Amino acid sequence: MIRFIDLFAGIGGMRLGFEEACHIQGIESQCVLSSEIDKRARETYIRNFHEQPTGDIREIELIPDFDFLLAGFPCQPFSYAGKQQGFGDTRGTLFFEVERLLNKYKPQGFLLENVRGLTTHDGGRTFQTIVHSLEKLGYGIDCLLLNSSNFGVPQNRVRIYILGLLGKKPKLTLRSDRGATDSHAFKQQLAQLSLFSSNYPIVRVKDILSNEVPEKYYPSREFEQQLFEAVDGDLTKLHGVRLIDFRGGNSLHSWDLGIKGKCNKDERDFMNALIANRRHKEFGVQQDGKSLTIAQIKTFFDREDIQDIIRALISKKYLKEVDGRYNPVSGNMSFEIFKFLDPESISITLTSSDPNKLGIVHNGRIRRITPRECARLQGFPESYIVHPDDSAAYQQFGNAVSVPVVQAILSDFIRNNNLTNKVFSLPNNQPIALDAGVFTVH
């Protein structure tokens, strides 16, 4: 029996992965404590695990003996990072609470998960601080940067996973792999069959879509018609398209959709040329908010009727003029959908703020991705109970971990570090014999 605790538990994705890894290795597991401060996440956790998580981790003092710690801890700034020989102080951060419990209970191992940016935050000093703090507690550390899209999950999601083993550096056969950089690169590598050398199935967005979804996930008729006209009736042109006013590339803009008034082809061409060229270095070092003169604009859009085009766009409030310089109107339009997924590829990274605005063209219609489909994008099982409030469900799956990635990491960890031996040590270092496979101290 491996007893574990689930900190910053969210909706239990790391727990699901851990329990599945133990099951695959023929080991029983028991969660002796879970902790989550968000009320609605706790509601989802109760629905699925029939346990009430405790609240604030800072108020946890007494925990039953446990062997393994799971934590998808938030990354807060380390106010002292970079001082004291290059290492910071973790006090004042939530990671300090993980450190506190590891120091007090000395479990045999742990898995921590965080965003990829943790490795580069504050010039890498924050990550150094974390690893140094864990090593000072007596743990050997290994880290993996992994992309969920390499584990049968159709989502481009790169995360850092920190593994620790008491008294010894853990052995792993998994290696860091950031996978495809985006959905386009995924399709290219898929065609070459060079990316998929593992035993995990190739899963694309189209494989997780529901054939029938409630009407509430379809956009307004007006927005649907605007999109239809923008792509000349060919909805497949929406695959992989982003709706944003200040970027070019594979994008549609408010002037393409006629959100504030229909634009003719010349007006659309002007705005698209302005968006595509205004960031060039010869016009200044600013990246956003760069205003251009008529002379500068004519270097890439030189038309006799340019003044007429500009006046029309200003009247429709797509363009503004200040002191003889021109810029798109500040502030993005609030589109019902901000990004269309390519059904033949992988999704962009889910976040807590906008999964409800991810779109798809499916069965000849435009709609939003549902919470259940977000669950599938994170590798949650079909049996998992989704929060009945859509806004809560979208946020929770955006914050969640990809379950198959956690399962793969921990299966590898358990298998390669003799964690199925029949003897392990309690925190007081008194070995006892058990009936099932458990940890052993190294």
BELZITA-V442960 format. One record per pair of residues at least 12 apart in sequence whose ideal C-beta (glycine too) atoms are under 8 Angstrom apart, sorted by the first residue. I is the first residue (numbers start at 1). GAP is how many residues later the second one is. D is the distance in Angstrom with one decimal. If there is no record, write none. Layout:
# BELZITA-V442960
I:GAP:D
I:GAP:D
This chain:
# BELZITA-V442960
1:26:7.6
1:27:4.7
1:28:7.0
1:29:6.0
1:433:6.4
1:435:5.3
1:437:6.1
2:20:6.0
2:25:5.8
2:26:7.3
2:27:4.9
2:28:7.5
2:65:5.1
2:66:5.7
2:417:7.6
2:436:6.0
2:437:6.4
3:26:7.6
3:27:5.1
3:28:7.9
3:29:5.0
3:61:7.0
3:62:6.5
3:63:4.5
3:64:5.2
3:65:7.5
4:14:6.2
4:25:6.3
4:26:7.4
4:27:5.9
4:28:7.1
4:62:5.8
4:63:6.5
4:64:4.1
4:65:6.9
4:66:6.2
5:26:7.1
5:27:6.1
5:28:4.4
5:29:7.1
5:30:7.6
5:58:6.3
5:61:5.1
5:63:7.7
5:64:5.5
5:65:6.9
5:96:7.7
5:102:7.9
6:12:8.0
6:25:5.7
6:27:7.3
6:28:4.2
6:29:7.2
6:47:7.7
6:64:5.0
7:27:7.8
7:28:5.0
7:50:5.9
7:62:6.7
7:63:6.6
7:64:4.1
7:66:7.1
7:90:7.7
7:91:6.5
7:94:7.5
8:27:7.0
8:28:6.8
8:49:7.1
8:63:5.4
8:64:5.1
8:65:5.2
8:66:6.8
8:86:7.4
9:25:4.6
9:26:6.1
9:27:4.3
9:32:7.6
9:36:6.2
9:44:5.6
9:61:7.8
9:63:8.0
10:26:6.2
10:28:7.6
10:31:5.4
10:35:7.8
10:62:6.4
10:386:6.7
10:389:5.7
10:390:5.7
10:391:7.7
11:30:5.4
11:33:4.5
11:34:5.8
11:37:7.3
11:376:7.9
11:385:4.8
11:386:7.7
11:389:5.9
12:22:7.5
12:32:7.8
12:33:5.3
12:36:6.0
12:37:5.8
13:59:7.8
13:365:6.7
13:367:7.0
13:387:4.4
13:388:4.1
13:389:7.4
13:390:5.3
13:393:6.8
14:56:4.4
14:57:7.8
14:58:5.9
14:97:7.0
14:99:6.6
14:387:5.4
14:392:5.3
15:16:6.2
15:19:7.2
15:34:7.1
15:55:6.6
16:364:7.1
16:365:7.4
16:368:7.7
16:387:4.9
16:390:7.5
16:391:7.8
17:384:7.0
17:386:4.8
17:387:7.2
17:388:7.2
17:389:2.7
17:390:4.1
17:392:7.7
17:393:6.3
18:50:7.3
18:52:5.9
18:93:7.5
18:388:6.6
18:389:7.7
18:392:5.5
20:383:7.4
20:387:4.5
21:385:7.5
21:386:4.9
21:387:7.9
21:388:7.9
21:389:3.7
21:390:4.3
21:392:7.8
21:393:6.1
22:388:7.7
22:392:7.1
24:383:7.5
24:387:5.5
25:386:6.5
25:389:5.0
25:390:6.4
25:394:7.8
25:395:6.1
25:412:7.0
26:394:7.4
26:411:6.3
27:387:7.0
27:392:7.6
27:393:6.2
27:409:6.3
27:410:4.6
27:411:7.2
28:408:5.0
31:18:7.4
31:20:7.1
32:31:6.8
32:32:4.4
32:33:7.7
32:34:5.2
33:21:6.7
33:27:7.4
33:30:5.2
33:31:7.0
33:33:7.2
34:15:7.4
34:17:6.1
34:19:4.1
34:20:7.0
35:18:5.6
35:19:4.8
35:20:7.1
35:21:7.8
35:22:5.0
35:25:6.2
36:17:4.3
36:18:8.0
36:19:7.5
37:18:5.4
37:19:5.5
37:20:7.5
40:347:6.4
40:349:7.0
40:352:4.3
40:355:7.9
40:356:7.3
41:351:8.0
41:355:5.8
41:358:7.9
42:13:7.9
43:344:6.4
43:349:7.7
44:341:7.2
44:342:7.6
44:343:4.6
44:348:7.4
44:349:7.7
44:352:6.0
47:338:4.4
47:340:7.6
48:336:6.0
48:337:5.3
57:37:6.9
57:40:4.6
58:39:5.8
60:37:7.8
60:41:7.3
63:38:7.1
63:42:6.4
65:40:7.5
65:361:5.9
65:362:6.4
66:39:6.6
66:41:5.6
67:40:5.4
67:41:5.0
67:42:7.3
67:357:6.7
67:371:7.1
67:372:5.0
68:39:5.6
68:40:6.7
68:41:5.2
68:42:6.5
68:43:7.7
68:371:7.6
69:29:7.2
69:32:6.8
69:33:6.5
69:38:5.2
69:40:7.6
69:41:4.0
69:42:7.6
70:40:7.2
70:41:5.6
71:27:5.1
71:39:7.1
71:40:7.7
71:41:5.2
71:42:7.5
72:40:7.4
72:41:4.4
72:42:7.0
72:329:5.8
73:21:5.6
73:22:5.3
73:24:8.0
73:25:5.6
73:39:6.2
73:40:8.0
73:41:6.6
74:20:5.3
75:20:7.9
75:39:5.4
75:40:6.2
75:42:7.3
75:43:5.0
75:46:6.7
75:51:7.4
76:16:7.8
76:17:4.5
76:18:6.0
76:19:7.4
77:16:7.6
77:44:7.8
77:45:7.5
77:49:7.6
78:12:6.5
78:15:6.0
78:44:6.8
78:47:7.4
78:48:4.9
78:51:5.5
79:13:6.0
81:41:4.8
81:44:4.3
81:45:5.2
81:48:5.5
82:40:6.5
82:41:7.5
82:43:4.7
86:39:6.6
86:42:6.5
87:38:7.6
87:41:6.0
87:42:5.2
87:45:4.7
87:46:7.9
88:34:8.0
88:37:6.1
88:38:6.8
88:40:7.9
88:41:3.9
89:40:7.6
90:39:6.3
90:40:7.3
90:43:5.5
95:35:6.2
95:38:7.8
98:12:8.0
98:14:6.9
99:34:5.4
99:35:7.4
99:38:7.0
102:32:7.3
102:35:5.4
102:37:7.4
102:62:7.9
103:34:5.4
105:322:5.7
106:31:7.8
106:32:7.4
106:60:6.3
106:321:5.1
107:59:7.2
107:320:7.9
108:57:7.1
108:58:5.1
108:311:7.9
108:316:6.7
108:317:7.5
108:331:4.2
108:332:7.9
108:333:6.5
109:54:7.3
109:55:6.1
109:56:5.1
109:57:6.7
109:61:7.4
109:304:7.2
109:308:7.6
109:310:7.5
109:330:7.0
110:29:7.5
110:52:7.9
110:53:7.3
110:54:4.7
111:50:6.4
111:51:7.3
111:52:5.7
111:53:8.0
111:295:7.2
111:298:6.7
111:299:6.4
111:302:7.4
112:49:7.2
112:50:4.2
112:51:8.0
112:52:7.7
113:46:5.8
113:47:7.2
113:48:5.5
113:49:7.7
113:288:5.6
113:293:7.4
114:45:6.8
114:46:5.3
114:48:7.6
115:44:6.5
115:45:7.2
116:29:6.4
116:42:4.7
116:43:6.3
116:44:5.8
118:12:7.7
118:42:5.5
119:26:7.3
119:41:5.6
127:33:7.9
130:32:7.2
131:12:7.6
131:31:7.5
134:28:7.4
134:30:5.6
138:28:6.0
138:29:6.1
139:25:3.8
139:26:6.4
139:27:5.8
139:28:7.7
140:24:6.8
140:25:5.0
140:26:7.9
140:27:7.0
140:28:4.8
140:29:3.4
140:30:6.0
141:21:6.5
141:22:7.1
141:23:5.5
141:28:7.0
141:29:7.9
142:20:7.9
142:21:5.0
142:27:6.3
142:28:5.0
142:30:5.7
143:17:6.2
143:18:6.8
143:19:5.2
143:20:7.2
143:33:7.6
144:16:7.4
144:17:4.6
144:19:7.3
144:28:7.3
144:30:5.9
144:31:7.4
144:32:5.1
144:265:6.6
145:13:6.2
145:14:7.5
145:15:5.7
145:16:7.8
145:31:4.3
145:32:7.5
145:33:5.8
146:12:7.0
146:13:6.6
146:15:6.4
146:28:7.4
146:30:6.6
146:31:6.1
146:32:7.8
146:33:7.7
146:259:5.8
146:263:7.4
147:30:6.4
147:31:5.4
147:32:3.0
147:33:7.1
148:31:8.0
148:230:7.7
148:231:7.2
148:254:3.9
148:256:7.6
148:257:5.4
149:30:5.0
149:31:6.1
149:37:6.3
149:197:4.8
150:27:5.8
150:29:4.8
150:45:7.3
150:46:7.8
150:48:6.6
150:50:6.7
151:47:7.8
151:49:5.2
151:228:7.4
151:251:6.8
151:253:4.6
151:254:4.8
151:257:5.6
152:48:4.2
152:49:4.8
152:50:7.8
152:51:5.1
152:227:7.1
152:252:5.5
153:50:6.6
153:224:6.9
153:225:6.8
153:226:4.5
153:249:4.9
153:251:5.7
153:252:6.9
154:49:4.6
154:50:5.3
154:51:5.1
154:53:6.6
154:54:6.0
154:191:7.8
154:192:4.7
154:193:5.9
154:222:8.0
154:223:6.2
155:191:5.8
155:192:4.6
155:193:7.7
155:194:6.7
155:195:6.4
155:222:4.7
155:223:7.0
155:247:6.8
156:23:7.1
156:24:6.6
156:25:7.7
156:26:6.3
156:27:6.7
156:30:7.1
156:190:5.2
156:191:6.7
156:192:6.0
156:193:5.7
157:192:4.9
157:193:7.0
157:245:5.9
158:20:5.3
158:21:7.0
158:191:7.8
159:242:7.2
159:243:7.7
159:246:7.4
161:244:7.7
161:245:7.9
161:248:5.6
163:246:7.1
163:250:5.9
165:252:6.0
165:277:6.3
166:275:6.5
166:276:7.0
167:274:6.3
167:275:4.9
168:274:3.6
170:243:6.1
170:246:7.5
170:247:5.4
171:245:4.3
171:246:5.6
172:240:5.6
172:241:6.5
172:244:6.1
173:239:5.7
173:243:6.2
174:234:6.9
174:235:6.4
174:238:4.9
179:16:7.0
180:15:6.5
180:166:7.1
182:166:7.8
183:57:5.9
183:158:7.6
183:159:5.1
183:162:3.8
183:163:5.4
183:164:7.5
183:165:7.2
184:56:7.2
184:161:7.3
186:159:5.1
186:160:5.0
187:155:7.5
187:157:6.4
187:158:5.0
190:12:6.7
190:155:7.9
200:204:7.5
200:208:7.8
204:139:6.7
204:140:5.8
204:141:6.1
204:142:6.7
205:136:4.9
205:137:6.6
205:138:4.9
205:139:7.6
205:140:6.5
205:141:6.6
205:142:5.7
205:155:7.0
205:172:7.8
206:137:3.8
206:138:6.5
208:165:5.6
208:168:3.7
208:169:6.2
209:134:7.1
209:151:6.6
209:153:5.4
209:164:6.3
210:160:6.4
210:162:6.5
210:163:6.4
211:152:7.0
213:154:6.5
213:157:5.3
217:150:4.9
217:151:4.7
217:152:7.8
217:153:5.5
218:147:6.7
218:148:7.1
218:149:4.7
218:150:7.6
219:117:4.7
219:118:6.5
219:140:7.8
219:147:6.0
219:148:7.2
219:149:7.2
220:116:6.6
223:34:7.9
223:112:7.8
223:113:4.9
223:114:7.8
224:142:5.5
226:31:4.2
226:32:6.1
226:33:7.1
227:25:7.6
227:30:6.7
227:139:6.0
229:28:7.9
229:29:7.5
230:22:5.6
230:26:4.7
230:27:5.3
230:28:8.0
231:21:8.0
235:126:4.7
235:129:7.1
235:131:6.6
236:125:6.7
238:14:8.0
238:102:4.5
238:121:7.5
238:123:5.3
238:128:7.1
239:101:6.2
239:102:7.7
239:103:4.4
239:104:6.7
239:105:7.4
239:122:6.6
240:100:6.4
240:101:7.3
240:102:4.1
240:105:7.1
241:98:7.6
241:99:4.8
242:96:6.8
242:97:5.0
242:98:7.7
243:14:7.8
243:90:8.0
243:92:4.3
243:94:6.3
243:95:5.3
243:96:7.0
243:97:7.9
244:88:6.2
244:94:6.9
245:30:7.7
245:83:6.0
245:84:8.0
245:87:5.1
245:88:6.0
246:29:6.7
246:42:6.6
246:82:6.5
246:86:6.7
247:28:6.9
248:24:6.8
248:27:4.8
248:28:4.1
253:18:6.6
253:19:7.3
253:22:7.1
254:64:6.8
254:79:4.2
254:81:8.0
255:12:6.6
255:13:5.6
255:16:4.8
255:58:7.5
255:61:7.9
255:63:4.9
256:12:5.9
256:16:7.9
257:78:8.0
259:74:5.4
260:56:5.4
260:57:5.4
260:58:6.4
260:73:7.9
261:55:4.1
261:56:7.9
261:57:8.0
263:49:7.8
263:50:7.4
263:53:7.0
263:55:7.1
266:37:7.4
266:39:7.3
266:43:5.6
267:42:5.6
267:45:5.8
267:46:5.7
267:51:7.8
269:32:7.5
270:31:5.8
270:33:7.9
270:36:7.5
270:39:5.0
270:40:7.5
270:43:6.7
271:42:6.7
271:47:6.1
271:48:7.2
271:57:7.0
273:27:5.6
273:28:4.4
274:18:7.2
274:23:6.7
274:27:7.2
274:45:8.0
274:52:7.4
274:54:6.8
275:53:6.9
276:24:7.8
277:22:7.9
277:23:4.5
277:24:7.9
278:12:5.0
278:14:5.8
278:49:7.7
283:13:5.8
289:38:6.9
289:41:7.7
290:37:7.2
291:31:6.5
291:34:3.5
291:35:6.2
291:36:4.3
292:33:6.2
292:34:5.8
292:35:7.5
293:31:6.0
293:32:5.6
293:33:7.6
294:12:7.2
294:30:7.5
294:32:7.5
297:29:6.6
310:16:6.7
317:12:5.6
335:22:7.2
336:21:7.0
336:32:7.8
337:20:5.5
337:21:7.1
337:22:3.6
337:29:7.5
337:31:6.3
338:16:6.3
338:19:4.6
338:20:7.6
339:18:7.2
339:19:5.7
339:20:6.7
340:18:7.9
340:19:4.5
340:20:6.6
340:21:6.7
341:17:6.1
341:18:7.0
341:19:5.2
341:28:7.1
343:17:6.5
343:18:7.4
343:19:7.0
347:30:5.3
350:24:6.2
350:27:6.1
350:28:6.8
350:47:6.1
350:48:4.6
350:50:7.9
351:47:4.8
352:43:4.7
352:44:8.0
352:46:4.0
352:47:4.7
353:42:7.7
353:45:6.9
354:44:7.6
355:14:6.6
355:16:8.0
355:19:5.1
355:39:4.4
355:40:7.8
355:42:6.3
355:43:5.0
356:12:6.5
356:34:7.0
356:35:7.1
356:38:4.5
371:15:5.1
371:16:7.6
371:19:5.6
371:22:3.7
371:23:5.8
371:26:6.7
372:14:5.9
374:19:7.2
374:20:6.3
374:23:4.0
374:24:7.4
375:18:8.0
375:22:5.7
377:20:7.3
378:19:5.5
378:22:5.0
378:23:7.3
378:24:5.2
378:25:6.5
379:23:5.0
379:24:4.2
379:25:4.2
379:26:7.4
380:17:7.6
380:20:7.5
380:23:5.7
381:22:7.6
417:25:7.4
418:22:5.4
418:24:7.5
419:18:7.4
419:19:7.4
419:20:5.3
419:21:7.0
420:17:3.6
420:18:7.6
421:16:7.0
421:17:6.9
421:18:7.5
421:19:4.1
422:12:5.9
422:13:7.9
422:14:7.8
422:15:6.6
422:16:6.8
423:15:7.5
423:17:5.9
424:14:4.5
424:15:4.0
424:16:5.3
424:17:6.7
425:14:7.9
425:15:7.7
425:16:4.3
429:12:7.5
